[in-house]
Amino acid sequence: MKSIQDHLKFHSEALALRSQRNEVLASNIANAATPNFKAKDLKFDEMLNAKLGLGELQTSDPRHMRVSIGATEEGIGFRQNVTPSQDGNTVELHVEQMQFSENVMRYQTSLEFLNRKIAGLKSAIKGE
């Protein structure tokens, strides 16, 4: 039997990571004019897999192919810029703004999924 925590874990972890990624991207945008600032990004998929305890897939036969889902503990890396700047700053404002907007939409989607799961659980508890 799954606990309520297990039932909500994926979306709650995704929501927390999306919030953390928003902070990293906002920092990039805020430092767009800072000389030698290096743009960072959160490796969302890797960090979510690590939080959920996912990693290398288990096989039942030695002839099966081994597949790794590459979870890392660090989770934050530097973004490679397309157009180098004279002052050594790697922030490309249009890229950061696009990434931030996309992440906000995904945050809202995760929040909506979490709200619907909670509503479904409430309904089940009430016997509706």
N, C-alpha and C positions, 0 to 999 in steps of 0.2 A: 504494500500500500504506500503510495507516494504521500509525503507530507505536503502541507500548503507551501512551505518554503521551497521544496523541490519543484513544485508546480510553477512557482513564480521566478525561480532562480535565473533562468536564461535571460528573461526580459529585464529583471532588476540589475543584473550584471551589465547587460548591454547599455542600459540607461546610465549607469555610473560611469562606464567607459566613454560613452558619447559626451557626457558632461566634462570629463577630464580632457578629452580631445578638443572640445570647444575652448578650454582654457589655453591649451598649447597653441591652437590656431590664432586665438585672440592675441596672444603674446607675439606671435610672428607679425601680425598686422600692426600691432603697436610699435614694433621695432623695425618697421620697413625702412626707416631713414637712419638707423643706427649703423655706423661703419663697422664692418667685420662681424655683424650679427649673422649667425647661421640659423636658417629656418629649420624647425623641428616638426616632426609629426609623430603621432601615436600609431603604432602598428596594431590597429583595432582587432583584426582577425586573430593574430597571434596572442594578444593579451586576453581576448575572450576565451580562446581555447585553453589557455593556461588557467584562467579563473574557474573554468568549468571542469578542469582536470582532464582535458582531452590532450592527446599527444599521438604517439605512434600507435597505429592500429594493430590489434592483436590478430595473429593468423593461427589457424588450427592445423595447418599442414606445412611442412618445410618447402613444398613446391609453390606455395602461394607467394605472390609478390608482396614485399613489405612496403608500406606506404607511411610516410611521416607527415604529420600535420604541422610541424615546425613551430611549436610554442616556445617563446622565449620569456625570460623573467624581466628583462629590461623593458622592452616594449616601446621605447621612444628612440627614434633615430633622426638623422639629419636628412632633410629634403635636398635633392640635387636640383639646382636651378638650370634652366634652359639657356637663359641669356646672362652671361657673367656681367657683374657690375664693377665699376672702377674702384669702389670703396671696400670691396670684399664682402658686401652684404649679399646673402643668397635668397632673400625674401623677394618673391615676385608677387606684387600686390594682387593682381588679377587672379592668380592661381590660389592664393590664400583666401581671397574673398569667395571664390567658387567652392573651395573645399569647406569653408566655414558654413556657407549656405546649404550645401549638401548635407553636412553633418547635422545642422539644425533640423532639417527635414527628417532625417533618420532618427534623431532624438525624439521628435514629435511622434513619429511612427511607433517607436519603441514604447513611448509613454501611452499611446492609444492601445497597443496590444496588452500592456500591463493592466490598464484600466478595464479592458474587456475581460481579461482573465479574472480579475477581482470581482467584477460584476457577475460573471458566471459562477464563481464560487459562492458569492452571496445568495444568488438565486438557488443554488443547490442546497445550501444550508437552510434557507427558508422553505424549501420544498415546493418551489414554484415551477 
